[in-house]
Amino acid sequence: MYVGETSIPALLILLWGYRIIRSLVLVLSTCSVFLVTVRLCFPLQVMYCSNECRQAAADQYHRALCLGTSQEDPNHPISKLKDAWRSMHYPPETSSIMLMARMVATVKQAQDKGHWQKLFSQFCSRAANEEEEIAHKLLGEKFQGQLTVLRTLFTTALYDDHLNRWFTPEGFRSLFSLVGTNGQGIGTSSLSQWVHACDALALTSQQREQLDSFIDQLYKDVEKETGDFLNCEGSGLFLLQSACNHSCIPNAAASFPSNNFLLHLSALSDISPGEEIGISYLDCCQCDRSRHSRHKILRDNYLFICSCPKCVSQMDELDLTSDEEEEEEEEGGEAEGDDMEDEMTDV
């Protein structure tokens, strides 16, 4: 039996800090990255937490993507690609398309190009009709035309003979689907890490009250600057984690407790040798919904129907969404009252 945790480094990551708030600086021993260690790429001025990370990025992919003195040039092919993606996808971030760009750049810079192509090929692939559904999900009703625009810009900016298939209509759709299916969202927050460290301080009741008041105001002030983008958010490809299938009763969970891109896969219960490791693609509220509702979310967002033990045990349930179940209960006089909290709606 095994209960434990393993740390999984990213095969490729893209992490964006949306806004640097220069007027609110909290540099304490609890911070994992000190401002004095921040290093810049020359001449692009891309920020890295250390010389080691800057060099690692340069060696793996950055030299192929560096805009150099063209950073502010809106007509640079990579700038056009980013702008096009922002105009097509909400929220206006560049994680998905630039993660694809880093895949190309990594192969471009690699001495053993076949090694990286083989690694990327190990991620889940989809049939052609499923790839179209994923593109439709990410881009909306105009996805066919938008996918063509993206492929043209992507080819202009990054074409490489070693990867010519990725730049064909079918190959680009497959690459788009690969990132859409396997990309793992990453969210970190230096501010929340600092707040958690404050929780451990030995304070009097009055000091704790003052600190809590300060933190409440701090979050309000920061939110004025960041809006919805308080955290550093991004996307990554994790080869081991992507091999974990979904279960509505997971025995493991992925998290980022180190406040960086290192994914931790933690056991939630005893796992026997040979037992499959399952993680949930749904949040806690969604996992508690009816089998039909869970299947609808998974089918709409991940294009599969779950057959985990929980779903199998509920096969005899009526095919109703949770909202329909609630309406039926109200019509039958079984509702528990108006103070019941509404369940999360389908996504």
N, C-alpha and C positions, 0 to 999 in steps of 0.2 A: 504494500500500500504506500502511496506517496501523497504527501501534502507539502507543497513548497512553492517556490517561485523561481523563474528563470528570466534573465535579462536578454532581450533580443535587439541587437544593433540593426539599424536600418540599412537596407541595401541601397536605397536612394531616398533622400528626403528633401522637402522644400518647406521651410518654416519662415513665416513672415511676421515681423513685429510691425504693426500697422502705423504706429505713431510713437515718436520719442517725445516725451514731455519734459522739456528742459527745466521748467520752473518747479517741478516736483521731483526732487532727487532724494532717494532714501538708500544710502549706501551703508549697510551694516554688515556685521560678520555673518549674518544669516543669508546674505545674497550669494548665489552660486557663481555669478559673474560680476566682477568688479569693473567699473568704468575704466580704470587705469589699464586693464588688460585688453580692452577692445582694440582690435587692429583693423586697418583699412586696406582694401585692395587698391593698388595704384595702377592706373589713374582713375579707375571707376569709382572708388570710394565706397565700395560695398563693405558693410560692417561684418566683422568676425569676432568671436569672443576671445580668440587667442591666435598667436602665430601658428600653432599646430593645426587649428581648424582652417585657417586661411590657406596654409600650404596643402592640407589634405584636399580642400576644394579645388585648388589650382591643379593639383596632380590628377584629380579624377574627372572634372568636367568644366571648371570655370574658364580655362583658357579658350575653350571653344565658344563660350557664350559671352565673354567680356566685351562690352560695348566700347571700352576705352574712352576716348574723348567724344564719342558720339552718344554719350549717356542722355543728353538733353535733346537729341535730334529725333523729332517725332517721325521722321521718314526712314529711320533705320529699320531694316526688316524685322528685327526682334521687337522693337518698340511698336511697330504696326501689328505684330502678332498679339502682343499683350493687350493693346487697345481694342482690337477686334474681339478678343475673348471677354474683356470687361463689358463690352456693349451687348454681348450675347448671354452672359451668365450672371445670375444673382446669387450671392452678393458679389460686388465688383472686385473679385480677387483673382489672382493668376495661378493659383496652386496647380490645378489640373493640367492646363496647357503647358506650363513651364516645367512640370514634372516630366511630361513627355519630351520636352526639349532637353532636359538633363539626361534622359535615357539616351537620346541620340548623341549628345555631347560626350557622354561617358564612353560609348562605343568608339566615337571618333578619336578620342585621346588614348584609348587603350592600346597597348602593344599586342595583347592577345584579344582581338576583337571577338573571336568565336566564343571565348569564355563568357563574356558579358551577354552575348546574344543567347547563349545556352541558359544562363541564369534567368534572363527575362522571359524565356520561353517556358519556364517552369511555373509561371503564374497562370491562374485559371484563364482559359480561353473560352470563347462562346461561339455558337453557331451564327451564321450571317443574320438570320431574322432576330436573334437575341441582341446582336450588336446594334442593330437598328433601333431596337427598343431602348437600349441604354442611351444611345445618342439622343433619341427623342426625349427621354426623361431629363437629360442634362440641358438640352438646348430648347425644348419646347416644340411647338407646331411647325416652325420653320427650320427644323433641324437639318433637312437634306441640303437646302441652300447654304445654311451656315456652315455645315460640315465641309462643303466644297470650298467656301471662302477660307476657312481655317487651314485646309490642306494646301491650298495655293500659297498662303502666307508662310506656312510651316515649311514648305518645300523651298521657297525663295530664301528663307533665313537659314535653313539647316541641312539642305540636301547633301547626302553622302552616298557614293557608289556602293559601299559595303552594305548599306541599309536600303537599297533602292526599293525593296518591297514595301517598307514602311511608308513610302511616299506615294504609292499607288492608291486609288480610291478604296480598294478592298483592304489593303494593308493599313492605311491610316485609320479606317473605321475600326479595325481589329485593335490597333494600338490605343485608340480612344476608349474602346470597350475595356481593354486590359486595365487601364488606369481607373476608369469608372467603377470597375468591379472590385479591384484589389487595393485601391488606394485607401490607406488608413488615415482618418483624420487625427491630427495632433493638436493639442491645446495646452499651452503652458502659461503660467502667470507668476511673474516675480513678485507682484503685489500680494497675491494670495499666499505665497510662500512666506512673505514677511509677516502677514497677519497671523498665520498659523504659528510662527515663532513667537509672536507677541502673546498668544494664548498660553504659552508655557512659562511666561514670566511670573515670578512670585510678587504679587501686588496686593495692596490693601483694597478694601471694597471701594474706597473713594478713588484711588488711583485707577482701578479697573474701570470704574464708571467714566472717568475722564478719558481713558484710552479708548474705550468703546465709542464715546462721542466723537473723538478725534478721527477714528477709523471710518465711522459713518460719513462724516463730512469729507474725508479724504476720497472715499469712493465717489461721492457726488461731484467733487471737483475734477477727478480724473475722468468721470463719465462725460463731463462737459467737453473734454478734449477728444475723447476716443469714440463717443457714441456707442454703437454696438460692438466695437472692436477693442474691448478692454484687454483681451488676452492676445498672446502671440499664437496665431493659428497657422496651420499648414497641412500638408499631406505627405505621406511617405509610403514606400513599398517595403514590406517586411516579409521576406520569403517564408520563414517558419510560421509566423502568425497567420499568413494568408492560407496556409494549409489546414487551419482549424475550421471545421464546419460549424454551422449554426446549430444550436439546440435551444429550445424554449425552457429547458432546465439545465443550464450550463454547469459544467464542473470546473470551469476556469474563466478568468476575466482578464482583459487587457487594460492596462492603465499606464500613466506616465508620472509616477511618484517622484522621480528625480528632477522634475521640472525642466526636462530637455527632451530630445527626440528619442531617448532610449526607452523602448517599450518593455514593460514588465508583464509577463504572463503568469498570473498567480492562480494556484489551485483553490477552488472554493469548497472542495470536499475531497475525501479520500479517492484516489485514482489508482485502480489496480493495473498491474502490468498487462499491456495489450489492450487496455480500454481506450477508446477513442476520446481525445480531448475536444470538448465542444465549448464554444463561446457563444454569447447571444448577440445577434445583430440588432436586437430590439432593446429599448430601455426598460426599466423596471415596470413602469405603468403599462407599456405595451405587452409585456410578457404576461401580465395578469388579465389581459383581455380574453375574449372567447377565441376558440380555435379558428373560427371563420375570420374574425378580425385580424388575428395574427397572420393567417395565410394571405389575406388581402394585402397587408403591408409588405410582407416578404415577396409576394408575387409582383406587386407594383414597383418595388424598389430593388429587388435582387433577382427577380425572374426565376424563382423556384418555389416549390411547395414543400414544406417541412414534414418530415416523417420521423421526428424524434419520439421517444417513448411517451412524452406528454401528449403530443398530437395524436399518436396512435390510440392512446387510452381514451381520447375524447372524440373518436370517430363517429359515435352515435349521436353527438350533439346536433341540434338543428343548425342549418347553414344561415345563421343570422349574425350581422355585425353587432358589436356591443351596443351601439346606439339603438338598433332595432330591438334588441333584447330589453333595453331600458324602457322603450316605448310600449312594448308588449306588457311589461310588468305594470306600468302605469294604467294601461287600459284594463288590466285584470285586477286592479286594486291591490297589487302586491308591492307597490313602491313604498319605500320606507320614509318618505317625507321630502319636503322641498329643500331641506338642508343637506341632502346628499350632494356630494361634489360631482360635477360632470366629469365623465371620463374623457381622456384625450381623444380627439377626433382622428380619423384615419389620415395618413399622409400619402 
